[in-house]
Amino acid sequence: MLKPLAGAVAALVFTFAAVAQAAPADDAKAHFQAIAAGDVATLGAGYADGATLLWIGGPLDGGYAGADAIRATWQKFAAAQGPLKLTVEHVEEAANPKGATVTANLLFEGKAPIRVRHVLVYREGRIAGEVWQIAPALAIGAGY
């Protein structure tokens, strides 16, 4: 009688452990929502100390290294754009024991539509690298 009970308890513990640790794709979706909301505090908390951000296109074009520099960049973006409506499509996650990569097509709507191909690299549960590629011709949103 105890063996089946022990097996059931072990299965529950494993299930709860898996649920407690969010998948990188879920973390990425929360990151995208924080961008749209202009929530710089939430954005900043997700980066590893040595993280990098490559911003390709637009007025913030350039490379940013370190969590503080990245936070400052998101602060500039949030101040310029205000709150944005977000559409997220084609989220893909690839993972192995060393880390994970999440890619997605994003549409931010506010003062003007911003179409982005976004890539996040996770190591040890934190963002180690990020690419924000402005892609004006990206097909996303209504009619796609």
PEFEN-V403197 format. One record per residue. N is the residue number from 0. PSI is psi in whole degrees, -180 to 180 (none if undefined). NEAR is the number of other C-alpha atoms within 10 Angstrom. Layout:
# PEFEN-V403197
n:N psi:PSI near:NEAR
n:N psi:PSI near:NEAR
This chain:
# PEFEN-V403197
n:0 psi:-34 near:5
n:1 psi:-32 near:7
n:2 psi:-48 near:8
n:3 psi:-37 near:9
n:4 psi:-42 near:10
n:5 psi:-40 near:11
n:6 psi:-41 near:11
n:7 psi:-42 near:12
n:8 psi:-43 near:12
n:9 psi:-42 near:12
n:10 psi:-41 near:12
n:11 psi:-43 near:12
n:12 psi:-45 near:12
n:13 psi:-43 near:12
n:14 psi:-47 near:11
n:15 psi:-36 near:11
n:16 psi:-41 near:11
n:17 psi:-39 near:11
n:18 psi:-38 near:10
n:19 psi:-29 near:9
n:20 psi:110 near:10
n:21 psi:146 near:12
n:22 psi:150 near:14
n:23 psi:-37 near:24
n:24 psi:-37 near:20
n:25 psi:-42 near:13
n:26 psi:-41 near:19
n:27 psi:-43 near:25
n:28 psi:-39 near:15
n:29 psi:-37 near:15
n:30 psi:-46 near:21
n:31 psi:-42 near:20
n:32 psi:-40 near:19
n:33 psi:-37 near:19
n:34 psi:-50 near:22
n:35 psi:-36 near:21
n:36 psi:-11 near:17
n:37 psi:27 near:22
n:38 psi:81 near:16
n:39 psi:-33 near:20
n:40 psi:-46 near:12
n:41 psi:-44 near:16
n:42 psi:-50 near:21
n:43 psi:-32 near:20
n:44 psi:-17 near:14
n:45 psi:-7 near:19
n:46 psi:143 near:23
n:47 psi:158 near:18
n:48 psi:-41 near:14
n:49 psi:23 near:12
n:50 psi:156 near:22
n:51 psi:149 near:21
n:52 psi:123 near:22
n:53 psi:115 near:18
n:54 psi:116 near:19
n:55 psi:108 near:17
n:56 psi:156 near:14
n:57 psi:-180 near:11
n:58 psi:-19 near:8
n:59 psi:12 near:14
n:60 psi:130 near:13
n:61 psi:-176 near:11
n:62 psi:139 near:13
n:63 psi:132 near:19
n:64 psi:133 near:14
n:65 psi:146 near:16
n:66 psi:-38 near:22
n:67 psi:-44 near:14
n:68 psi:-38 near:16
n:69 psi:-44 near:22
n:70 psi:-43 near:19
n:71 psi:-37 near:14
n:72 psi:-45 near:17
n:73 psi:-33 near:19
n:74 psi:-44 near:19
n:75 psi:-44 near:14
n:76 psi:-47 near:16
n:77 psi:-41 near:19
n:78 psi:-37 near:11
n:79 psi:-34 near:11
n:80 psi:-33 near:17
n:81 psi:-172 near:13
n:82 psi:143 near:18
n:83 psi:148 near:21
n:84 psi:138 near:12
n:85 psi:134 near:18
n:86 psi:130 near:17
n:87 psi:128 near:16
n:88 psi:157 near:15
n:89 psi:51 near:11
n:90 psi:126 near:16
n:91 psi:137 near:13
n:92 psi:135 near:18
n:93 psi:131 near:12
n:94 psi:153 near:14
n:95 psi:180 near:7
n:96 psi:-20 near:7
n:97 psi:-19 near:8
n:98 psi:-171 near:16
n:99 psi:154 near:21
n:100 psi:134 near:21
n:101 psi:130 near:21
n:102 psi:150 near:20
n:103 psi:154 near:20
n:104 psi:131 near:21
n:105 psi:145 near:25
n:106 psi:118 near:25
n:107 psi:127 near:21
n:108 psi:125 near:16
n:109 psi:-118 near:14
n:110 psi:-38 near:11
n:111 psi:151 near:9
n:112 psi:138 near:13
n:113 psi:114 near:17
n:114 psi:131 near:22
n:115 psi:136 near:23
n:116 psi:117 near:19
n:117 psi:134 near:20
n:118 psi:129 near:22
n:119 psi:134 near:23
n:120 psi:123 near:23
n:121 psi:135 near:25
n:122 psi:130 near:18
n:123 psi:38 near:11
n:124 psi:5 near:17
n:125 psi:157 near:19
n:126 psi:120 near:29
n:127 psi:-27 near:23
n:128 psi:150 near:20
n:129 psi:140 near:22
n:130 psi:125 near:18
n:131 psi:99 near:18
n:132 psi:106 near:18
n:133 psi:128 near:19
n:134 psi:83 near:18
n:135 psi:-31 near:13
n:136 psi:2 near:8
n:137 psi:126 near:15
n:138 psi:112 near:14
n:139 psi:152 near:16
n:140 psi:-156 near:15
n:141 psi:134 near:6
n:142 psi:1 near:5
n:143 psi:none near:7
